């Protein structure tokens, strides 16, 4: 079974960082319920989940994808662009190592968040912006080049992370809400979607797309293209610039 790493929300979730949106109140009980529903959706689509130990003192720790980038048998442990988030990485590293992955690290002066990394086959797009710098991208390129990966830097200025702006369909087409994508021409193939949240999908197999309930028009578009949307409500995490991608690390080796 494919495996996804997950991490329970911190009781301090409402204190999470926000950079490109206004802060609004977060319902912690609802967030806990939505997180559990997200996990159930993974299970129902054939995924096994492994919990990374929670870290209550880090409000953003539920966004576990930011702690690493996995390609082949190698997990590169990120060095968060926000100092407050750096303690999140240690337990995530231990957990992925127990899954049999080799480990490498982004080191000072490099910074990199996993949410800035979009993998499409052997092509890896990395957003260079507020959280990931040029040195972090170069270190990631050095780590993955021996595995045959083509790491390409793309600009990110309008949103928090690259995958706040774009993800990809199973056929490799990059999708995004065009007004929030800095340079659509940076991608080999790009298709606009009608809603901001429609830009965020997780490929869960058999042409199924895990996506947010806040993008019904995009769900209709994907269904017309022959895909099956698997819809979850993640409204409380969206208040913190989160999306369906950042709530798990998918291990596809």
C-alpha positions in Angstrom: 0.0 0.0 0.0 1.2 3.5 -0.6 2.0 5.4 2.6 1.4 8.9 3.7 2.9 10.7 6.7 0.5 12.8 8.7 0.7 14.8 11.9 -2.1 15.8 14.3 -3.0 19.5 14.7 -1.4 21.4 17.5 -3.6 22.9 20.2 -2.0 26.1 19.2 -3.1 25.8 15.5 -4.9 29.1 15.6 -1.6 30.9 16.2 -0.2 29.6 12.9 1.7 31.9 10.6 -0.2 33.8 7.9 1.6 35.9 5.2 -0.7 36.6 2.2 -4.2 36.6 3.8 -5.9 38.3 6.7 -6.0 36.3 9.9 -9.5 34.9 10.8 -10.5 32.8 13.9 -9.9 29.1 13.7 -12.3 26.6 15.2 -10.0 24.0 16.8 -12.6 21.4 17.3 -13.7 21.7 13.7 -10.1 21.6 12.5 -9.6 18.3 14.5 -12.7 16.8 12.8 -11.6 18.0 9.4 -8.1 16.5 9.9 -9.6 13.2 10.8 -11.9 13.3 7.7 -8.8 14.0 5.6 -7.1 10.9 7.0 -10.2 8.8 6.4 -10.2 9.9 2.8 -6.7 8.7 2.4 -7.6 5.4 3.9 -10.6 5.0 1.6 -8.5 5.6 -1.5 -6.0 2.9 -0.6 -3.4 4.7 1.5 -1.8 3.6 4.7 -1.0 6.5 7.1 1.9 6.8 9.5 1.7 9.5 12.2 4.7 11.7 12.8 4.8 12.5 16.6 2.9 15.7 17.4 4.7 18.8 18.5 2.2 20.9 20.3 4.5 24.0 20.7 4.6 24.5 16.9 1.3 25.8 15.6 1.9 25.0 12.0 3.2 21.4 12.6 0.1 19.8 11.0 1.5 21.0 7.7 3.9 18.1 7.7 4.7 18.3 4.0 6.9 21.3 4.6 9.4 19.2 6.6 10.8 17.2 3.7 11.0 16.4 0.0 11.0 12.7 -1.0 12.2 11.4 -4.4 13.1 7.8 -5.1 14.6 6.3 -1.9 15.9 9.7 -0.6 14.2 12.0 1.8 15.8 15.5 1.9 14.9 17.1 5.3 14.0 20.7 4.8 15.3 23.8 6.6 12.2 25.9 7.0 12.2 29.4 5.7 10.4 30.5 8.9 12.6 30.1 12.0 9.6 29.2 14.1 9.0 26.1 12.1 12.5 24.5 12.2 11.8 22.4 15.3 9.1 20.5 13.2 11.7 18.6 11.2 13.4 16.3 13.7 10.5 14.0 14.4 9.5 13.9 10.8 13.1 12.9 9.9 13.0 10.0 12.4 9.6 8.8 11.1 10.6 8.8 7.4 13.9 7.1 8.2 12.0 4.3 9.9 10.2 3.8 6.5 13.5 2.9 5.0 14.5 6.1 3.3 18.0 7.5 3.0 18.4 10.9 4.6 19.9 14.2 3.4 19.5 17.7 4.7 19.2 21.3 3.5 21.8 23.2 5.5 22.5 26.9 6.3 22.4 29.2 4.4 19.9 27.3 2.4 16.2 27.4 3.2 13.5 25.2 1.7 9.9 24.3 2.6 8.4 21.1 1.1 5.3 23.0 0.0 7.5 24.8 -2.5 8.2 21.5 -4.4 6.1 20.1 -7.2 7.2 16.8 -8.6 6.0 15.7 -12.1 7.8 12.5 -13.1 11.5 13.3 -13.1 10.9 17.0 -13.3 10.9 18.9 -10.0 9.7 22.5 -9.9 10.8 24.4 -6.8 9.3 27.8 -5.9 11.9 30.4 -5.0 10.3 33.1 -2.8 9.5 33.9 0.8 10.3 30.5 2.3 12.7 28.8 -0.2 15.9 30.5 -1.3 18.3 29.9 -4.2 20.9 28.1 -2.0 18.2 25.7 -0.8 17.2 24.9 -4.4 20.8 24.3 -5.4 21.2 21.9 -2.5 18.1 20.0 -3.5 19.3 19.8 -7.1 22.6 18.4 -5.9 20.8 15.8 -3.8 18.5 14.6 -6.5 20.6 14.9 -9.6 22.2 11.4 -9.0 18.7 10.0 -9.1 18.0 11.5 -12.5 15.8 14.4 -11.4 15.6 17.7 -13.3 15.2 20.4 -10.6 13.9 23.7 -12.0 13.5 27.0 -10.0 10.3 29.0 -10.6 9.3 32.3 -9.0 6.8 32.5 -6.1 5.8 36.0 -5.0 2.0 36.1 -4.9 1.3 33.1 -2.5 3.0 31.4 0.4 4.4 28.3 -1.4 4.5 27.1 -5.0 1.8 24.5 -4.3 -0.4 27.3 -2.9 -0.5 28.3 -6.6 -0.2 25.1 -8.6 -0.3 21.4 -8.5 -0.6 18.9 -11.4 -3.0 16.4 -12.9 -2.1 12.8 -13.4 -1.2 13.5 -17.1 1.4 16.1 -15.9 -0.6 19.2 -16.7 0.1 21.9 -14.2 -3.1 23.5 -12.9 -3.4 26.9 -11.2 -5.6 29.9 -10.5 -4.0 32.1 -13.0 -4.0 35.4 -11.2 -1.9 33.8 -8.4 0.6 32.1 -10.7 3.7 34.2 -11.2 4.8 32.7 -14.5 2.5 30.1 -16.1 5.0 29.8 -19.0 7.5 28.3 -16.6 5.7 24.9 -16.8 5.7 22.6 -19.8 1.9 22.5 -19.8 -0.5 24.7 -17.9 -4.3 24.8 -17.5 -6.1 27.5 -15.5 -8.8 26.5 -13.0 -11.8 28.7 -11.9 -11.1 28.9 -8.2 -8.0 29.4 -6.0 -8.6 26.2 -4.1 -9.1 24.3 -7.3 -5.3 24.6 -7.9 -4.7 22.1 -5.1 -5.0 18.4 -5.8 -3.4 15.3 -4.4 -3.2 12.3 -6.8 -4.5 9.3 -4.8 -4.5 6.8 -7.6 -6.9 5.5 -10.3 -7.4 9.0 -11.6 -8.8 10.1 -8.3 -8.0 13.7 -7.1 -8.2 14.6 -3.4 -9.3 18.2 -3.2 -11.0 20.9 -1.1 -14.8 21.3 -0.9 -14.2 25.1 -1.5 -13.6 24.5 -5.2 -16.9 23.0 -6.6 -16.5 24.5 -10.1 -13.0 23.0 -10.4 -14.3 19.7 -9.2 -16.8 19.8 -12.1 -14.0 20.6 -14.5 -11.9 17.7 -13.4 -14.9 15.3 -13.6 -15.4 16.5 -17.2 -11.8 15.7 -17.9 -12.4 12.1 -16.7 -11.1 12.4 -13.2 -12.9 11.5 -9.9 -12.7 14.2 -7.3 -12.5 13.1 -3.7 -13.7 16.1 -1.8 -12.9 17.0 1.8 -13.7 20.2 3.8 -10.5 21.8 5.1 -11.8 25.3 5.7 -10.0 25.7 9.1 -6.7 24.9 7.5 -7.4 27.2 4.5 -7.6 30.1 7.1 -3.9 29.4 7.7 -2.9 29.2 4.0 -3.0 25.4 4.1 -4.4 23.1 1.4 -4.8 19.4 0.8 -1.2 18.9 -0.3 0.5 20.2 2.9 -1.4 17.9 5.3 0.6 14.8 4.3 3.8 13.6 2.8 3.0 11.0 0.1 5.6 8.2 -0.1 5.3 6.7 -3.6 8.5 4.6 -3.9 
